[in-house]
Amino acid sequence: MNSPHGSLFIVATPIGNLKDITYRAVECLKDVTLVAAEDTRRTRKLLSHLGLQKKIISCNEHNELEKAVQILGYLEQGSSCALVSDAGTPGLSDPGARLVERVRKRGVEVIPIPGPSAITAALSVSGFVARTFYFAGFLPPKPGQRRRYLQGLSSMETIMVFFEAPHRLMKSLNDMFSILGDRKVFLAREMTKCHETYISSSISGLINGLEGEEGIKGEITLVVEGSPGGHHPFDQALAKKVLDCLLGRRYVSVKEAVTMLSGLTGLNRSSLYEMALEAKKDL
């Protein structure tokens, strides 16, 4: 493609171990005039490791559209630019998509420089047969939104891949257990780094295994098996009968009944809670 413009290169960078960078990525970073980075400090460390000195500008989720104007100025003057994220491939749960859209609309060439990916790395060692998978990204941080998001995924039969922050991991796992049921799960933490950890378990087993662990750290990828398909043997009517029985005989509290039934059936915890309150009122 002959063009007076420079090119925008979308460059995948290591997810941990700096030796994982590709020869082509190094050549690209060496040749471009400008590097647009999600975090300039982390990118400076990478470039320093490679022995490169480059002009770097910030391009993150807060300023991506604003910086697109500046980057387009470079590109339309004939200079090339590399876009990098903190780790992995830009645009996948990281900034980049809006910049690429703007650049393409102006007729400027956008070229991928593929490389490390936490998604495919985790799938490759999970033991799941991944003929297809669904990348669900980060779960919403707010509890209500997170549960609604998981509810929308509850009937999906394909493997699901999630990213999660360490300080929200246990809350997300508990919500998964309540809404998705006790499915198989694979946890990959700090992949390619010196303290990398891989755990294959059920959701309940993972919760129990991590319960006493203080200060969970590191970047986390979760692979979760899909729904077995078909209709769940517990429907809403049967769930109401069980709640009536448990609460009517005062075996457990509302909270205990909801937690128990949600864990056993995979039915939505919020729906069960509303049902339990109605059942208690009727009693």
Secondary structure, DSSP 4 states (H G I P E B T S, - for coil): ---SS--EEEE-B-SS-GGG--HHHHHHHHH-SEEEESSHHHHHHHHHHTT---EEEE--TTTHHHHHHHHHHHHHTT--EEEE-SSB-TTSSSS-HHHHHHHHHTT--EEEE----HHHHHHHHH----SSEEEEEEPPSSHHHHHHHHHHHTT--SEEEEEE-GGGHHHHHHHHHHHH-S-EEEEEESTTSTT-EEEEEEHHHHHHHHTT--S--S-EEEEE-----S--S--HHHHHHHHHHHHHTTSS-HHHHHHHHHHHH---HHHHHHHHHHHHHH-
